[in-house]
Amino acid sequence: MSALHSIKTQLKSFLTEIGELSLFTGRYFREAFKRPFEFKELLRQCYNMGNRSLLLVVITGFIIGLVLTLQTRPTLMEFGAVSWMPSMVSISIVREIGPIITALVCAGRIGSGIGAELGSMRVTEQIDAMEVSGTNPFKYLVVTRVLAVTLMLPLLVIIGDAIAIFGSFLVENIKGNVSFMLYFSQVFDALEFGDVIPATIKSFFFGLAIGIVGCFKGFYCEKGTEGVGKAANSAVVFTSLLLFIIDFIAVFVTDIFYDL
C-alpha cells in the first residue's frame, strides 16, 4: 500500500506541475504581446545567452563532426561507399544531431542559469520588491528571457551545424585527401530546403521550451538556498525530457509531410 500511495503522490505532483507549467506558458503568451516592450532588456539577454553559449556550442559541434566521421568512415570503406560521407554527415547533422545536441547543451548552460538566477531573486525577495514597486516582474524577467532563448537557439544551431560539418571535412581532408571545394559541393548537393527548414523551425520550439521551463522553475522557486539548487537542477532535467518529446513530435510530423 505504501508503494502504491507513493506512486499516486508522485503522479499527482507531476500532473499538478504540468498544469502549472501550462498556465505559466499561457501567461507568457498573454504578456508577450502587451505593452510596454522591454527591448533593451531583450537585447541584453540575447547578447548574454548567445555570447556565453557560443564557445561551448562551437567546441561541441566541432567534436561531433570529428567523431561522427571517424566512427562512420571505416564502415563506409568496407562497402566502398566512402564517397557518400559528405552527404551522410551533412544530412545527419542538419536534420537531427545538430539541433538536439545544441539544444541539450543550451539546456544545461542557459536553462540552469535562468533557473538559478530567477530562483536567487525569488529567495532574496527581489521579485516581491518589484511587484510592490509597481513593476511587472513577469514582463521584465520572464518574457525577455524566454524570447531571447527562442531567438538565439536557432542561430546557435546553425553555427553548430556549420562547425560540425567543417570538423567532418578536416577528417576527410586528412584521411582521404578531399579538397574543400569537392567536399562542400557534395554537402550542398545533398542538402535541400526540406532538411533545413524543419530543423530550424523545431529549434525555435527547443528555445521556447528551455526558456519556459527555466523561468518557471526559477520564478516559483522554494525558499532557501537549497531551493535555488533544486530549481537549477530540475530545470535541466525537465527541459531535457521535454526536448526529446518535442523532437519526436517534430520528426513524426515531418515524416508525414515527406510521405505526402
LOROZA-689763 format. One line per 5 residues: number of its first residue (from 0); for each residue y, x, z of N, C-alpha, C. Coordinates in nm, 3 decimals, padded with zeros to 5 digits. Example, Ala and Ser with C-alpha at 12.3 -4.5 7.8 and 13.67 -1.06 7.14 Angstrom:
<rs>
0 = -00.569 01.319 00.780 -00.450 01.230 00.780 -00.330 01.320 00.780 ~ -00.225 01.285 00.708 -00.106 01.367 00.714 00.003 01.290 00.787
</rs>
This chain:
<rs>
0 = -00.121 00.083 00.000 00.000 00.000 00.000 00.126 00.086 00.000 ~ 00.122 00.198 00.073 00.240 00.285 00.082 00.272 00.345 -00.055 ~ 00.166 00.384 -00.131 00.187 00.441 -00.263 00.247 00.336 -00.357 ~ 00.194 00.212 -00.349 00.245 00.104 -00.433 00.390 00.072 -00.398 ~ 00.420 00.073 -00.268 00.558 00.046 -00.225 00.652 00.156 -00.273
5 = 00.605 00.280 -00.271 00.687 00.392 -00.319 00.716 00.380 -00.468 ~ 00.613 00.340 -00.545 00.631 00.323 -00.689 00.731 00.211 -00.717 ~ 00.719 00.101 -00.642 00.812 -00.011 -00.661 00.955 00.031 -00.628 ~ 00.970 00.109 -00.522 01.103 00.154 -00.481 01.165 00.244 -00.586 ~ 01.085 00.338 -00.638 01.136 00.430 -00.740 01.169 00.356 -00.869
10 = 01.085 00.259 -00.905 01.110 00.181 -01.026 01.239 00.098 -01.011 ~ 01.255 00.039 -00.894 01.376 -00.040 -00.868 01.500 00.049 -00.872 ~ 01.489 00.167 -00.813 01.602 00.261 -00.814 01.635 00.305 -00.956 ~ 01.531 00.330 -01.036 01.553 00.372 -01.175 01.620 00.263 -01.257 ~ 01.571 00.140 -01.244 01.629 00.029 -01.320 01.773 00.001 -01.274
15 = 01.797 00.016 -01.144 01.935 -00.002 -01.094 02.029 00.102 -01.153 ~ 01.981 00.226 -01.161 02.064 00.333 -01.217 02.089 00.310 -01.366 ~ 01.989 00.260 -01.438 02.007 00.229 -01.580 02.113 00.121 -01.597 ~ 02.107 00.019 -01.511 02.207 -00.088 -01.518 02.347 -00.037 -01.488 ~ 02.360 00.047 -01.385 02.491 00.103 -01.351 02.544 00.193 -01.463
20 = 02.453 00.270 -01.525 02.494 00.356 -01.636 02.540 00.273 -01.755 ~ 02.474 00.159 -01.779 02.516 00.071 -01.889 02.654 00.014 -01.863 ~ 02.681 -00.028 -01.740 02.814 -00.079 -01.705 02.919 00.031 -01.718 ~ 02.882 00.151 -01.677 02.973 00.266 -01.689 03.006 00.294 -01.836 ~ 02.904 00.286 -01.923 02.925 00.307 -02.066 03.015 00.199 -02.124
25 = 02.992 00.075 -02.084 03.078 -00.033 -02.131 03.222 -00.015 -02.087 ~ 03.240 00.030 -01.964 03.376 00.056 -01.916 03.442 00.169 -01.996 ~ 03.364 00.269 -02.032 03.419 00.379 -02.113 03.473 00.327 -02.245 ~ 03.396 00.244 -02.315 03.441 00.194 -02.445 03.561 00.102 -02.431 ~ 03.572 00.030 -02.320 03.690 -00.053 -02.298 03.814 00.033 -02.273
30 = 03.798 00.136 -02.190 03.912 00.220 -02.155 03.954 00.314 -02.268 ~ 03.860 00.349 -02.356 03.888 00.447 -02.460 03.993 00.398 -02.559 ~ 04.003 00.267 -02.578 04.096 00.212 -02.677 04.221 00.153 -02.614 ~ 04.242 00.176 -02.485 04.361 00.127 -02.417 04.464 00.239 -02.404 ~ 04.590 00.202 -02.409 04.697 00.297 -02.384 04.715 00.315 -02.233
35 = 04.768 00.430 -02.190 04.813 00.545 -02.270 04.697 00.637 -02.304 ~ 04.709 00.708 -02.414 04.606 00.802 -02.457 04.641 00.942 -02.408 ~ 04.547 01.003 -02.341 04.569 01.135 -02.281 04.537 01.245 -02.382 ~ 04.626 01.265 -02.481 04.598 01.359 -02.588 04.597 01.504 -02.538 ~ 04.688 01.538 -02.450 04.695 01.676 -02.400 04.569 01.712 -02.322
40 = 04.525 01.622 -02.237 04.403 01.647 -02.161 04.281 01.651 -02.252 ~ 04.281 01.566 -02.354 04.170 01.565 -02.451 04.161 01.698 -02.524 ~ 04.274 01.749 -02.571 04.274 01.878 -02.641 04.233 01.992 -02.548 ~ 04.276 01.984 -02.423 04.238 02.088 -02.327 04.087 02.086 -02.303 ~ 04.031 01.968 -02.289 03.887 01.957 -02.267 03.809 02.000 -02.391
45 = 03.859 01.967 -02.510 03.792 02.010 -02.634 03.788 02.162 -02.641 ~ 03.900 02.225 -02.609 03.905 02.371 -02.613 03.811 02.432 -02.509 ~ 03.815 02.379 -02.387 03.731 02.434 -02.280 03.583 02.421 -02.313 ~ 03.542 02.302 -02.354 03.400 02.278 -02.379 03.351 02.352 -02.502 ~ 03.431 02.352 -02.608 03.389 02.422 -02.729 03.390 02.572 -02.712
50 = 03.495 02.624 -02.652 03.509 02.768 -02.636 03.406 02.825 -02.539 ~ 03.383 02.755 -02.429 03.290 02.806 -02.328 03.145 02.797 -02.373 ~ 03.114 02.709 -02.464 02.976 02.692 -02.509 02.946 02.768 -02.637 ~ 03.049 02.818 -02.705 03.030 02.876 -02.838 02.938 02.998 -02.835 ~ 02.963 03.091 -02.744 02.883 03.214 -02.740 02.736 03.183 -02.711
55 = 02.711 03.091 -02.619 02.573 03.055 -02.585 02.503 02.990 -02.704 ~ 02.575 02.904 -02.776 02.517 02.837 -02.894 02.489 02.939 -03.004 ~ 02.580 03.034 -03.024 02.561 03.136 -03.127 02.439 03.223 -03.097 ~ 02.427 03.268 -02.973 02.312 03.353 -02.935 02.182 03.275 -02.949 ~ 02.182 03.151 -02.901 02.061 03.069 -02.910 02.022 03.043 -03.055
60 = 02.120 03.006 -03.139 02.091 02.981 -03.280 02.038 03.105 -03.351 ~ 02.096 03.220 -03.322 02.052 03.344 -03.386 01.907 03.376 -03.349 ~ 01.874 03.361 -03.222 01.737 03.389 -03.177 01.639 03.288 -03.237 ~ 01.679 03.162 -03.248 01.592 03.060 -03.308 01.559 03.097 -03.452 ~ 01.661 03.139 -03.528 01.637 03.179 -03.667 01.543 03.297 -03.678
65 = 01.562 03.396 -03.591 01.475 03.513 -03.593 01.331 03.476 -03.559 ~ 01.314 03.404 -03.449 01.180 03.371 -03.401 01.106 03.280 -03.498 ~ 01.175 03.177 -03.549 01.110 03.084 -03.642 01.061 03.156 -03.767 ~ 01.140 03.248 -03.819 01.100 03.321 -03.939 00.987 03.420 -03.910 ~ 00.997 03.492 -03.799 00.893 03.588 -03.764 00.760 03.521 -03.738
70 = 00.763 03.401 -03.676 00.638 03.331 -03.647 00.577 03.266 -03.770 ~ 00.661 03.222 -03.863 00.612 03.147 -03.978 00.573 03.237 -04.095 ~ 00.637 03.349 -04.108 00.618 03.435 -04.224 00.472 03.479 -04.246 ~ 00.400 03.524 -04.142 00.260 03.564 -04.166 00.173 03.451 -04.220 ~ 00.193 03.329 -04.172 00.113 03.216 -04.220 00.143 03.186 -04.366
75 = 00.272 03.187 -04.402 00.308 03.162 -04.542 00.256 03.273 -04.633 ~ 00.252 03.397 -04.584 00.200 03.507 -04.666 00.051 03.489 -04.694 ~ -00.023 03.432 -04.599 -00.167 03.410 -04.622 -00.190 03.315 -04.738 ~ -00.102 03.217 -04.756 -00.117 03.119 -04.864 -00.034 03.154 -04.987 ~ 00.029 03.272 -04.985 00.110 03.313 -05.097 00.233 03.227 -05.120
80 = 00.285 03.171 -05.011 00.398 03.079 -05.021 00.522 03.131 -04.947 ~ 00.533 03.263 -04.937 00.646 03.320 -04.864 00.779 03.291 -04.932 ~ 00.775 03.260 -05.062 00.899 03.226 -05.134 00.958 03.093 -05.086 ~ 00.877 03.013 -05.016 00.925 02.886 -04.962 00.995 02.902 -04.828 ~ 01.001 03.024 -04.778 01.059 03.047 -04.646 01.204 02.996 -04.634
85 = 01.296 03.028 -04.724 01.434 02.978 -04.709 01.442 02.826 -04.704 ~ 01.366 02.759 -04.789 01.369 02.613 -04.792 01.314 02.555 -04.663 ~ 01.199 02.607 -04.618 01.136 02.553 -04.498 01.222 02.573 -04.374 ~ 01.276 02.694 -04.359 01.355 02.725 -04.241 01.484 02.642 -04.238 ~ 01.552 02.634 -04.352 01.679 02.562 -04.355 01.660 02.414 -04.326
90 = 01.558 02.352 -04.386 01.534 02.209 -04.362 01.493 02.185 -04.217 ~ 01.408 02.271 -04.162 01.364 02.256 -04.023 01.481 02.267 -03.927 ~ 01.566 02.365 -03.949 01.678 02.388 -03.859 01.782 02.277 -03.871 ~ 01.819 02.241 -03.993 01.926 02.142 -04.012 01.882 02.004 -03.968 ~ 01.759 01.967 -04.001 01.714 01.831 -03.967 01.687 01.814 -03.818
95 = 01.621 01.909 -03.755 01.571 01.883 -03.620 01.600 01.992 -03.518 ~ 01.560 02.115 -03.548 01.564 02.219 -03.445 01.706 02.249 -03.401 ~ 01.797 02.265 -03.496 01.936 02.297 -03.462 02.003 02.194 -03.374 ~ 02.005 02.066 -03.414 02.073 01.965 -03.332 02.014 01.949 -03.192 ~ 01.882 01.943 -03.178 01.824 01.914 -03.047 01.835 02.035 -02.955
100 = 01.816 02.156 -03.006 01.827 02.274 -02.922 01.971 02.295 -02.878 ~ 02.066 02.278 -02.969 02.207 02.291 -02.933 02.247 02.186 -02.831 ~ 02.197 02.064 -02.848 02.228 01.957 -02.753 02.171 01.989 -02.615 ~ 02.049 02.042 -02.609 01.990 02.077 -02.481 02.066 02.191 -02.414 ~ 02.109 02.289 -02.493 02.190 02.398 -02.438 02.320 02.344 -02.381
105 = 02.384 02.254 -02.455 02.511 02.197 -02.409 02.490 02.102 -02.291 ~ 02.374 02.039 -02.284 02.345 01.954 -02.168 02.341 02.038 -02.041 ~ 02.281 02.157 -02.052 02.278 02.246 -01.936 02.412 02.309 -01.906 ~ 02.487 02.340 -02.010 02.616 02.407 -01.991 02.729 02.309 -01.961 ~ 02.743 02.206 -02.044 02.855 02.113 -02.031 02.823 02.000 -01.933
110 = 02.703 01.941 -01.947 02.668 01.827 -01.862 02.669 01.860 -01.714 ~ 02.610 01.974 -01.680 02.610 02.014 -01.539 02.750 02.048 -01.492 ~ 02.831 02.109 -01.581 02.968 02.143 -01.545 03.051 02.019 -01.516 ~ 03.037 01.916 -01.600 03.111 01.792 -01.578 03.065 01.726 -01.448 ~ 02.934 01.720 -01.426 02.882 01.659 -01.304 02.931 01.729 -01.179
115 = 02.930 01.863 -01.181 02.975 01.938 -01.064 03.126 01.925 -01.044 ~ 03.202 01.926 -01.155 03.348 01.918 -01.145 03.393 01.783 -01.089 ~ 03.344 01.676 -01.149 03.383 01.543 -01.101 03.324 01.515 -00.964 ~ 03.203 01.568 -00.938 03.143 01.550 -00.807 03.225 01.616 -00.697 ~ 03.273 01.736 -00.723 03.356 01.804 -00.622 03.488 01.731 -00.603
120 = 03.541 01.672 -00.710 03.665 01.595 -00.698 03.643 01.468 -00.617 ~ 03.525 01.408 -00.632 03.493 01.289 -00.553 03.474 01.325 -00.407 ~ 03.405 01.435 -00.380 03.379 01.477 -00.242 03.508 01.513 -00.170 ~ 03.597 01.581 -00.238 03.725 01.621 -00.177 03.831 01.511 -00.187 ~ 03.790 01.392 -00.232 03.876 01.273 -00.236 03.994 01.286 -00.331
125 = 03.984 01.373 -00.429 04.091 01.383 -00.529 04.095 01.260 -00.618 ~ 03.977 01.204 -00.650 03.973 01.083 -00.732 04.033 00.966 -00.656 ~ 04.004 00.956 -00.527 04.063 00.850 -00.445 04.215 00.864 -00.440 ~ 04.263 00.987 -00.431 04.407 01.011 -00.427 04.473 00.969 -00.559 ~ 04.405 00.992 -00.671 04.459 00.949 -00.800 04.469 00.797 -00.808
130 = 04.368 00.729 -00.755 04.372 00.583 -00.755 04.485 00.529 -00.669 ~ 04.506 00.591 -00.555 04.614 00.547 -00.465 04.751 00.571 -00.526 ~ 04.765 00.681 -00.600 04.895 00.716 -00.659 04.928 00.634 -00.783 ~ 04.837 00.548 -00.827 04.862 00.463 -00.943 04.811 00.520 -01.073 ~ 04.749 00.638 -01.071 04.691 00.698 -01.191 04.551 00.641 -01.214
135 = 04.515 00.623 -01.339 04.382 00.575 -01.372 04.288 00.695 -01.386 ~ 04.209 00.726 -01.283 04.124 00.846 -01.290 04.015 00.833 -01.395 ~ 03.970 00.712 -01.421 03.865 00.693 -01.523 03.918 00.732 -01.660 ~ 04.040 00.691 -01.688 04.101 00.722 -01.817 04.126 00.872 -01.832 ~ 04.178 00.932 -01.727 04.217 01.073 -01.733 04.097 01.167 -01.725
140 = 04.000 01.134 -01.641 03.889 01.226 -01.616 03.767 01.197 -01.704 ~ 03.731 01.071 -01.718 03.606 01.036 -01.785 03.624 01.025 -01.936 ~ 03.721 00.945 -01.979 03.737 00.918 -02.122 03.764 01.047 -02.199 ~ 03.850 01.132 -02.146 03.883 01.257 -02.216 03.762 01.349 -02.227 ~ 03.684 01.359 -02.121 03.568 01.448 -02.123 03.458 01.397 -02.215
145 = 03.430 01.269 -02.208 03.326 01.213 -02.295 03.365 01.227 -02.442 ~ 03.490 01.195 -02.474 03.535 01.205 -02.612 03.536 01.351 -02.659 ~ 03.571 01.442 -02.570 03.572 01.584 -02.606 03.431 01.634 -02.639 ~ 03.333 01.598 -02.559 03.195 01.640 -02.587 03.146 01.577 -02.717 ~ 03.179 01.449 -02.738 03.137 01.379 -02.859 03.192 01.445 -02.984
150 = 03.315 01.495 -02.977 03.376 01.558 -03.093 03.331 01.704 -03.112 ~ 03.308 01.774 -03.002 03.277 01.917 -03.010 03.131 01.945 -03.045 ~ 03.040 01.861 -03.001 02.897 01.892 -03.021 02.859 01.902 -03.169 ~ 02.902 01.811 -03.257 02.867 01.829 -03.399 02.918 01.961 -03.456 ~ 03.037 02.006 -03.415 03.088 02.135 -03.461 03.000 02.250 -03.412
155 = 02.958 02.241 -03.286 02.870 02.344 -03.231 02.735 02.344 -03.301 ~ 02.686 02.225 -03.337 02.559 02.215 -03.408 02.569 02.281 -03.546 ~ 02.679 02.257 -03.617 02.698 02.317 -03.750 02.703 02.469 -03.739 ~ 02.777 02.518 -03.640 02.785 02.664 -03.621 02.648 02.720 -03.583 ~ 02.577 02.653 -03.493 02.444 02.699 -03.453 02.347 02.701 -03.569
160 = 02.352 02.597 -03.655 02.265 02.594 -03.774 02.294 02.711 -03.866 ~ 02.423 02.737 -03.890 02.460 02.846 -03.981 02.414 02.981 -03.927 ~ 02.431 03.003 -03.797 02.389 03.130 -03.737 02.237 03.143 -03.740 ~ 02.165 03.033 -03.716 02.018 03.037 -03.719 01.968 03.071 -03.858 ~ 02.027 03.012 -03.962 01.986 03.043 -04.099 02.019 03.187 -04.134
165 = 02.133 03.236 -04.084 02.168 03.376 -04.108 02.069 03.469 -04.038 ~ 02.025 03.434 -03.918 01.923 03.514 -03.850 01.793 03.516 -03.927 ~ 01.757 03.402 -03.986 01.637 03.397 -04.069 01.652 03.487 -04.192 ~ 01.772 03.488 -04.250 01.796 03.575 -04.366 01.778 03.722 -04.330 ~ 01.825 03.762 -04.212 01.813 03.903 -04.173 01.666 03.945 -04.168
170 = 01.580 03.858 -04.116 01.437 03.890 -04.111 01.381 03.903 -04.252 ~ 01.416 03.808 -04.340 01.367 03.813 -04.477 01.422 03.934 -04.552 ~ 01.545 03.970 -04.521 01.605 04.086 -04.586 01.535 04.216 -04.545 ~ 01.496 04.225 -04.418 01.429 04.345 -04.368 01.283 04.348 -04.410 ~ 01.216 04.233 -04.395 01.072 04.228 -04.424 01.042 04.220 -04.574
175 = 01.120 04.137 -04.643 01.087 04.112 -04.784 01.190 04.161 -04.883 ~ 01.294 04.229 -04.834 01.399 04.283 -04.921 01.461 04.173 -05.009 ~ 01.491 04.061 -04.947 01.552 03.947 -05.017 01.703 03.959 -05.006 ~ 01.773 03.943 -05.117 01.919 03.956 -05.117 01.985 03.834 -05.056 ~ 02.110 03.851 -05.016 02.188 03.743 -04.956 02.205 03.627 -05.054
180 = 02.241 03.656 -05.178 02.264 03.552 -05.278 02.137 03.474 -05.308 ~ 02.025 03.545 -05.323 01.899 03.477 -05.354 01.856 03.386 -05.239 ~ 01.866 03.437 -05.116 01.822 03.359 -05.000 01.904 03.231 -04.988 ~ 02.036 03.244 -04.989 02.120 03.128 -04.964 02.128 03.034 -05.084 ~ 02.103 03.083 -05.203 02.093 02.991 -05.317 01.972 02.899 -05.301
185 = 01.860 02.954 -05.251 01.742 02.871 -05.225 01.766 02.775 -05.108 ~ 01.843 02.821 -05.009 01.877 02.734 -04.895 01.955 02.612 -04.942 ~ 02.058 02.635 -05.023 02.142 02.524 -05.067 02.073 02.438 -05.173 ~ 01.979 02.496 -05.245 01.900 02.415 -05.338 01.808 02.319 -05.262 ~ 01.759 02.364 -05.148 01.664 02.282 -05.070 01.734 02.171 -04.991
190 = 01.854 02.199 -04.941 01.925 02.104 -04.857 01.990 01.994 -04.941 ~ 01.986 01.872 -04.888 02.051 01.758 -04.951 02.139 01.688 -04.848 ~ 02.222 01.596 -04.897 02.305 01.520 -04.805 02.220 01.437 -04.710 ~ 02.102 01.397 -04.755 02.011 01.321 -04.671 01.957 01.401 -04.554 ~ 01.969 01.533 -04.560 01.930 01.619 -04.448 02.047 01.641 -04.353
195 = 02.166 01.661 -04.408 02.281 01.699 -04.328 02.344 01.580 -04.257 ~ 02.363 01.469 -04.328 02.437 01.355 -04.272 02.366 01.293 -04.152 ~ 02.235 01.260 -04.158 02.171 01.203 -04.038 02.174 01.298 -03.918 ~ 02.158 01.428 -03.943 02.162 01.525 -03.833 02.301 01.529 -03.770 ~ 02.405 01.520 -03.852 02.541 01.521 -03.800 02.571 01.394 -03.722
200 = 02.525 01.281 -03.773 02.551 01.153 -03.705 02.484 01.151 -03.568 ~ 02.359 01.195 -03.561 02.293 01.191 -03.431 02.351 01.293 -03.334 ~ 02.419 01.397 -03.387 02.487 01.492 -03.299 02.600 01.425 -03.222 ~ 02.668 01.329 -03.285 02.772 01.254 -03.214 02.712 01.175 -03.099 ~ 02.596 01.114 -03.121 02.529 01.039 -03.014 02.479 01.132 -02.904
205 = 02.434 01.252 -02.942 02.396 01.351 -02.840 02.515 01.384 -02.751 ~ 02.630 01.410 -02.814 02.750 01.442 -02.737 02.793 01.328 -02.647 ~ 02.784 01.205 -02.699 02.819 01.088 -02.618 02.728 01.078 -02.496 ~ 02.598 01.101 -02.515 02.503 01.092 -02.404 02.531 01.200 -02.300 ~ 02.559 01.322 -02.344 02.589 01.430 -02.249 02.713 01.398 -02.167
210 = 02.818 01.351 -02.234 02.941 01.320 -02.163 02.928 01.203 -02.069 ~ 02.863 01.096 -02.114 02.849 00.975 -02.032 02.769 01.004 -01.906 ~ 02.654 01.068 -01.922 02.567 01.093 -01.806 02.632 01.191 -01.709 ~ 02.692 01.299 -01.763 02.759 01.396 -01.676 02.872 01.333 -01.596 ~ 02.954 01.253 -01.662 03.065 01.186 -01.592 03.014 01.082 -01.494
215 = 02.910 01.010 -01.531 02.854 00.907 -01.442 02.801 00.968 -01.314 ~ 02.725 01.076 -01.327 02.668 01.141 -01.209 02.776 01.201 -01.120 ~ 02.879 01.259 -01.181 02.986 01.318 -01.103 03.080 01.216 -01.043 ~ 03.112 01.110 -01.119 03.209 01.010 -01.074 03.157 00.932 -00.954 ~ 03.027 00.910 -00.949 02.968 00.837 -00.837 02.881 00.929 -00.751
220 = 02.931 01.050 -00.730 02.859 01.150 -00.652 02.853 01.110 -00.505 ~ 02.742 01.144 -00.441 02.730 01.120 -00.297 02.819 01.217 -00.221 ~ 02.853 01.180 -00.100 02.941 01.263 -00.018 02.870 01.391 00.024 ~ 02.948 01.496 00.040 02.893 01.624 00.088 02.866 01.720 -00.026 ~ 02.854 01.846 00.008 02.828 01.949 -00.092 02.690 01.934 -00.156
225 = 02.596 01.881 -00.079 02.462 01.858 -00.134 02.467 01.756 -00.247 ~ 02.557 01.657 -00.234 02.571 01.557 -00.338 02.621 01.616 -00.468 ~ 02.707 01.718 -00.460 02.757 01.784 -00.581 02.643 01.853 -00.654 ~ 02.557 01.922 -00.580 02.442 01.988 -00.641 02.347 01.889 -00.704 ~ 02.325 01.777 -00.636 02.237 01.675 -00.691 02.297 01.615 -00.818
230 = 02.428 01.595 -00.818 02.495 01.537 -00.935 02.479 01.628 -01.056 ~ 02.500 01.759 -01.037 02.488 01.854 -01.147 02.343 01.863 -01.196 ~ 02.248 01.867 -01.104 02.108 01.880 -01.141 02.056 01.755 -01.210 ~ 02.085 01.638 -01.152 02.036 01.513 -01.211 02.102 01.486 -01.345 ~ 02.227 01.533 -01.364 02.293 01.515 -01.493 02.217 01.587 -01.604
235 = 02.170 01.709 -01.575 02.096 01.786 -01.676 01.960 01.722 -01.704 ~ 01.889 01.682 -01.599 01.755 01.625 -01.615 01.761 01.493 -01.691 ~ 01.850 01.405 -01.647 01.861 01.272 -01.709 01.910 01.284 -01.853 ~ 02.005 01.373 -01.878 02.057 01.391 -02.013 01.949 01.445 -02.107 ~ 01.871 01.541 -02.060 01.765 01.599 -02.144 01.665 01.492 -02.187
240 = 01.626 01.407 -02.092 01.534 01.297 -02.125 01.598 01.202 -02.225 ~ 01.724 01.170 -02.204 01.794 01.077 -02.292 01.810 01.135 -02.432 ~ 01.830 01.266 -02.442 01.845 01.330 -02.573 01.717 01.317 -02.655 ~ 01.602 01.333 -02.593 01.476 01.320 -02.665 01.454 01.176 -02.711 ~ 01.495 01.080 -02.628 01.481 00.939 -02.667 01.572 00.908 -02.786
245 = 01.697 00.954 -02.780 01.790 00.932 -02.891 01.739 01.000 -03.018 ~ 01.684 01.120 -03.003 01.633 01.193 -03.118 01.517 01.119 -03.183 ~ 01.428 01.065 -03.100 01.314 00.988 -03.154 01.364 00.865 -03.230 ~ 01.460 00.794 -03.174 01.514 00.675 -03.241 01.581 00.714 -03.373 ~ 01.658 00.824 -03.371 01.728 00.868 -03.492 01.628 00.906 -03.601
250 = 01.524 00.980 -03.565 01.421 01.020 -03.664 01.348 00.899 -03.717 ~ 01.318 00.803 -03.628 01.246 00.682 -03.670 01.330 00.601 -03.769 ~ 01.458 00.584 -03.740 01.547 00.508 -03.830 01.565 00.582 -03.962 ~ 01.583 00.715 -03.955 01.599 00.794 -04.078 01.475 00.786 -04.166 ~ 01.358 00.787 -04.103 01.233 00.780 -04.177 01.219 00.645 -04.251
255 = 01.269 00.539 -04.188 01.267 00.407 -04.253 01.354 00.408 -04.378 ~ 01.473 00.471 -04.368 01.562 00.478 -04.484 01.501 00.563 -04.595 ~ 01.431 00.671 -04.556 01.365 00.754 -04.657 01.258 00.675 -04.732 ~ 01.185 00.590 -04.659 01.081 00.509 -04.722 01.140 00.406 -04.818 ~ 01.260 00.358 -04.785 01.325 00.261 -04.874 01.373 00.328 -05.002
</rs>
